Amino acid sequence: MSTSVKIASYASPALADLAHRLKDTRPLMERLGAVAEAELRRHFLDRNSEPNKRGWAKQNFWNRIRRATALTAVTDTTATVTISDPAFVHKVTGGEVRPRGGRKFLALPMRPEAAGVLPRPGLIPELFPIRGKSGKLFLAKRDDAGGGKVGRSKARQASTTRQKRLTIYYLLVRSVTHRPDARALPQREELQGVIIAAASRYLRDALA
């Protein structure tokens, strides 16, 4: 699944007027498609430069979207820029996400070490499920400390202490619902202004 941004020569009265002054509009649409692609990629690069809201290391999601953005089709009257990453569609529309591939839960990271890492064996070893007092289900890991031989009573005490010292890595949920990201794409007026300016420059040079 992908998202496409289509530029048409009749997208605005100003652009339609410019296009009608040319005998061959295909080079114009090729130029405008390239401008739209560059503007979208610039927008995604700007989004990628924003810090992570939690202060964690960034996963460079928007840079991934930038790499998936390309001019894919040109006609005499239209140019289409396609963002061929299905994750971007969800950014635009929002909606519910459920587990796939036979899994029962989504694992939401609760620590920087878990961000971008699936809770698979070996990636974060010794994780185990635990249910909190609120009924929520987590994946946690014991923070064992100390070592050497100790007496039996001290060993029991140390074992109890270790059981209490847990680090929560993931929250397990059946589904999660995301809101649409209003900034996933540039503002329509901003993108249209860039395209019309590019069309004006092209027409000035073509008719000079």
C-alpha positions, 0 to 999 in steps of 0.5 A: 500500500502506498500514498500518492501526491498527484499534480495536475495542470488544472490543480489551480486556476493559476497553474491551468493558465500557465499550462495552456500557454504551452504547446507541449506540457509534458516537460512542464509536468516532468519539472513540476513532478521533480519539484514536488518530489524534492519538496516532499523529501525536504519535508520528511528530512525536516521531520526526521531532524526533530528530536524524539518526544521521549528523548530516546534515540531516534529510529529515523522513521521519516528518513525511511519515508524520504527514501520511499518517495519518488516521482513515478508517473508523468503525463501531459497533464499530471505528475504523480509522486508516490510514497511507497511505504505502508507505514506512511499511509497509517500516519496520514489516516491513523487508525487501529493497529492489531498484532499480525503473524499469529501474535496475540499482543503488540509490544510497546517499548517502555525503555530506550533499550527496547525502542525499535527492538522486537522482544524476540529470544536473544535480542533482549534475553531473559524477558518474562511476562508479568501482570501488574496490579492494574491488570496490565501485562508487561515483559520484564527482566530481573536485575540480578546483583551480587554473587559468590556464596552466601548462607541459606537465609541470606540467599533466600533474602537475596532471592526475594530482593532480586524478584522485587527488582524488575525492569519493565521493557514492554507493555503488551496490548491487544491493539493500539489506536493512533490519531492521524498526523496532521503534519505527515504531508506539507500543508497543501497551500505551501506545496501548491505555492512551491509548484506554481512558482516552479511553473512560472519559472519554467514558463518564463524560460520556455517562452523567453 
